[in-house]
Amino acid sequence: MALSIETHPAITRSGSPTLGGHGLFAPNRDASSLLRFPLSKLKLDNLFLLWLAIPDSQKLVLTLLESAKNGQPLPGPTSSVALPTSAAALTQMPSQPPLSPLKGRHMGSPIVMPRRIESSRQRQGTGPETIPRFYFPRSERMASDALAVMHAKMDTLFSIYPDGLTIPAMKELIKEVFELPTVLAYPLFYKLVVPDESLVTREAMAAWVQSVGLLTLDPHTRMMEVLAQKGASAVTQADLKSMMAGILLSHPGLEFLQDTPEFQDRYAETVIYRIFYALDRCGAGRLSLRDLKRGDLLGTLQMLDEEEDINKVLNFFSYEHFYVIYCKFWELDTDHDFFVTKEDLLRYGNHSLTYRIVDRIFSQAARPFASAVEGKMSYEDFVWFILSEEDKSSDVSLDYWFRCVDLDCDGCLQPNEMLYFYEEQLHRMECLAQEPVLFEDVLCQVHDMVQPAKEGSFTLRDLKRQRPLAGTLFNILFNLNKFIAFETRDPFIIRQEREDAALSEWDRFARTEYVRLAMEEEGEADLADFPSENEVFAA
């Protein structure tokens, strides 16, 4: 509502603003009014300065000043509502504001509910405002310019190969566009290639990228989409076979296996079993996206691209590790039917295991056997066993042996359960003329090492909290050789193990065993070079 200078002299003829005129601080008000409201003038001053800072108000003031200087008539009020111009009128104004219509209505009048204040978009009829999406369950939000760059790289690559992509070109696409390890080019190629064809067309690639939204996914989810079957939510062992075939075909550290395809198959199986041993914590036989993100498979595959020596990739792919596992299995499998019986397993580690723990393993207390033959352990089952036996500090290993020792499956290792396994250890020590260690002393020693939350009861959480020492508990119960080695441990070896903290117990075991096996094989080869006794006499 515009105010008239004549009826409300907020601006004088001289052009200088003032708060004089009618109102609380008018000149004709006495000093008692000012004393009654000491802060009102300051508040009005602030409100006037705020009003004067508005650009429209400044234009209005300048227009009125120019009109006043030129003697032009000033515009009157644009509303029919005029401000009071006298003190009498001010005294006639009500002292209390009216009630709201909801409370001031007459009895029996209809109830009118308050309405929401409509936004400008609602008034324009464009629909309600929506909150921008901020949660992406399977993807990582990417900037539009990053997506444009990736699309441009893909277009450039297909312009170089207009007929389609071969495996070498697919490796370039995987690395430069999808930012994944090149070994994933093989499963992606065989997923998209048409049967009896040797090229992946642009249309097939574009349709697959569009269907899964690949370019907006994080690296682990991209790897999941490459490895898993179409529409699947998990990766199975069969899904990794094409990737392993590509690694065996292309990695320089495995060229020597080209002439022995049977060992290529065994190496691929061993690597797949090791991957599932480390990542499949639930034993479901498949790897979910959560399992892939929790593990280090993606980083290990990237290391394969950079490292030519396969034995330096200790996670999963080391050929020396495969060699140790396979040779250990072959030594136990005397009839070479590719199965290990209970009697075979008792010979493991120079008869280090007790009968009772082997019985628990073959009762499948630790995990169900993958073997289809009852009473026999398959190669996959043996891989789980040897990895758990030689590194009792990992989560999978602790779970494995805890389920074996927990006879009543109550989630706690009680003294009576531990005594059941240790009794055989006592008997074996007596047979070997070793000084037996009483169970009471062992229990006190184990209690001091693990420090369980509840005295006399060891839970899996207690063992994982004291991970470096938890494996000693199981060695005391059912592995005599490691128990004796622990009792007569060399401080120099302990210090050396601490210096090699980057190596796990399995890494140290595999390195030592590989050297031993290699020396034995070289010794046999040297003996084969010498002529036999019959050949000497024949000469």
C-alpha positions, 0 to 999 in steps of 0.5 A, spaced: 500 500 500 503 506 497 503 512 502 501 519 501 506 524 503 501 529 505 497 524 509 503 521 512 509 525 512 514 520 513 518 524 508 519 532 508 519 537 503 526 538 503 527 531 501 530 528 508 527 522 511 524 523 518 520 519 523 516 525 525 509 526 524 503 522 527 505 516 531 508 514 537 514 518 536 511 524 533 513 531 535 507 533 539 508 526 543 511 528 550 517 525 553 513 520 558 511 516 552 518 515 550 520 513 557 514 508 556 517 505 550 524 506 550 526 500 545 520 502 540 524 508 536 530 503 535 526 498 532 522 503 528 529 506 525 531 499 524 525 497 520 525 504 516 532 502 514 530 495 512 525 498 508 529 503 505 534 498 503 529 495 498 530 497 491 523 498 489 523 503 495 529 507 493 526 508 486 519 510 490 523 515 494 527 518 488 521 519 484 517 522 490 523 527 491 523 529 484 516 530 484 517 535 490 522 539 487 519 540 481 513 542 484 509 536 481 503 534 485 504 527 489 500 521 488 495 519 493 494 513 496 492 507 491 488 503 496 481 505 499 484 504 506 487 510 509 491 511 515 489 515 521 491 522 520 489 525 527 490 523 534 483 522 535 483 517 530 488 513 533 485 513 540 479 510 536 483 504 534 481 497 537 487 495 542 486 488 541 487 484 534 481 480 532 481 473 533 482 468 527 476 466 523 476 459 526 476 461 533 471 467 532 466 464 528 459 463 531 456 457 534 453 453 528 458 456 523 461 451 518 468 449 520 473 451 515 480 447 516 486 451 514 490 450 507 497 448 506 501 454 503 501 452 496 508 453 492 509 456 486 510 450 482 503 447 485 500 454 483 503 453 476 500 446 476 506 442 475 505 437 480 508 437 487 515 438 488 520 431 489 526 430 493 532 429 489 534 422 489 540 421 494 541 413 495 544 409 490 544 401 492 548 398 487 551 404 484 555 410 485 553 417 482 557 419 477 558 426 474 555 427 467 562 429 464 565 423 467 559 419 463 560 423 457 568 421 457 566 414 458 561 414 452 566 418 448 572 413 449 567 407 447 565 410 441 573 412 439 574 404 440 569 402 436 571 407 430 577 403 430 574 396 430 568 398 426 566 390 425 567 388 432 572 387 438 576 381 439 579 379 445 585 384 445 580 389 443 576 387 449 582 388 454 583 395 451 575 396 453 575 393 459 581 397 462 580 404 458 573 405 459 570 400 464 577 401 469 577 394 470 583 388 470 584 386 463 583 379 465 575 380 466 575 381 458 575 373 457 568 372 461 565 378 458 567 376 451 564 369 452 558 372 455 556 377 449 559 374 443 554 370 438 555 363 437 560 361 432 562 368 431 569 371 433 567 378 434 563 382 439 559 387 435 557 394 437 550 393 438 551 387 443 556 391 447 551 397 447 545 393 449 549 390 455 551 396 458 545 400 457 541 394 460 545 393 466 547 401 467 554 399 467 557 406 466 554 408 473 556 402 477 562 402 482 568 397 480 566 392 484 559 392 481 562 392 474 566 386 476 560 382 479 556 384 472 561 381 468 562 375 472 555 373 474 550 370 469 545 374 466 540 376 471 544 373 477 545 376 483 551 372 485 557 369 482 558 361 482 564 357 481 562 355 474 562 363 472 570 364 474 572 358 469 572 363 463 576 368 467 581 362 469 582 360 462 584 367 460 589 367 465 592 361 463 592 363 456 595 370 457 599 371 463 607 370 462 608 367 469 604 361 467 606 359 460 610 353 462 603 350 463 601 350 456 604 343 455 600 340 461 593 341 460 591 337 465 595 341 470 592 347 467 585 344 470 588 343 477 591 350 477 584 353 475 580 349 480 585 350 486 585 358 485 577 358 484 577 354 491 581 358 494 577 364 492 571 361 495 575 359 501 576 366 502 570 370 500 564 365 501 564 366 509 557 363 509 559 357 505 553 358 500 557 356 494 556 363 491 559 370 492 554 376 493 556 383 491 557 384 499 562 378 499 566 381 493 566 388 496 569 385 503 574 381 499 580 383 495 579 379 489 579 386 485 585 388 487 588 381 486 586 381 479 589 388 478 595 386 481 595 380 476 596 385 470 602 389 473 606 383 476 609 378 471 611 373 476 605 369 478 608 367 485 608 374 487 601 374 487 600 371 494 593 371 494 589 365 490 594 365 484 601 363 486 603 357 482 608 355 488 602 355 493 598 350 488 604 346 487 604 345 495 597 343 495 596 339 490 603 335 492 600 334 499 594 331 496 597 327 491 602 324 497 595 322 501 591 319 495 595 313 495 590 309 490 590 316 486 582 316 485 582 323 487 579 322 493 582 322 500 579 317 506 580 317 513 586 313 513 589 317 508 588 324 512 591 321 518 598 320 515 597 328 514 603 332 517 607 325 519 601 323 523 600 329 527 592 329 527 589 325 532 583 320 531 578 324 534 579 330 530 579 326 523 573 323 525 569 330 526 572 332 520 569 326 516 563 327 520 562 333 516 562 338 522 566 343 520 563 343 513 559 339 508 563 335 503 563 337 496 564 329 495 559 325 492 562 319 495 560 317 502 566 317 507 571 320 502 574 327 501 574 330 495 580 335 492 576 341 494 574 339 501 582 338 502 583 345 499 579 347 505 582 343 510 589 344 508 588 352 508 585 351 515 590 347 518 596 351 516 593 358 518 589 358 524 589 365 524 584 367 519 576 367 520 574 361 516 579 357 519 577 359 526 570 357 524 572 351 521 576 348 527 571 351 532 565 347 529 569 341 530 571 342 537 564 344 539 561 337 540 554 340 543 554 346 538 552 351 543 557 356 541 562 355 547 568 350 548 567 347 555 573 344 559 569 337 558 569 338 550 577 340 550 578 334 555 575 329 550 580 331 544 586 332 549 586 325 552 588 322 546 594 327 546 596 325 553 596 318 550 600 319 544 605 323 549 606 317 553 607 313 547 613 317 545 616 318 551 614 325 552 613 328 559 605 329 559 602 336 560 596 335 565 590 338 562 589 342 568 596 346 566 593 346 559 587 349 561 590 355 565 595 356 560 590 357 554 585 361 559 591 366 560 592 366 552 585 367 550 582 371 556 575 369 555 569 373 557 567 368 561 571 364 565 572 356 563 568 358 557 571 360 550 566 363 545 568 364 537 568 371 539 573 370 544 578 366 539 577 372 534 579 377 539 586 373 540 587 371 533 594 370 533 594 365 539 587 362 538 590 357 533 595 355 539 589 352 543 587 348 537 594 345 536 594 343 543 588 339 543 589 335 536 596 337 533 601 333 537 607 336 532 605 343 533 604 342 540 611 340 541 613 345 537 610 350 541 612 348 547 620 348 545 619 354 540 625 358 538 625 365 540 629 366 533 624 363 529 619 367 533 622 374 532 623 372 524 616 371 524 614 378 527 619 381 522 615 378 516 609 380 518 606 381 511 606 374 510 601 370 513 602 363 517 600 360 510 604 364 506 610 361 510 608 354 510 607 354 503 614 357 502 618 352 506 614 346 503 615 348 496 623 349 497 623 342 500 619 339 495 623 342 490 629 340 493 626 333 493 624 333 486 631 335 484 634 330 488 630 325 484 632 328 478 639 327 479 639 320 481 636 319 475 641 321 471 646 316 474 647 309 471 643 304 475 647 298 478 645 293 472 647 298 467 654 299 470 656 292 470 653 291 463 658 296 461 
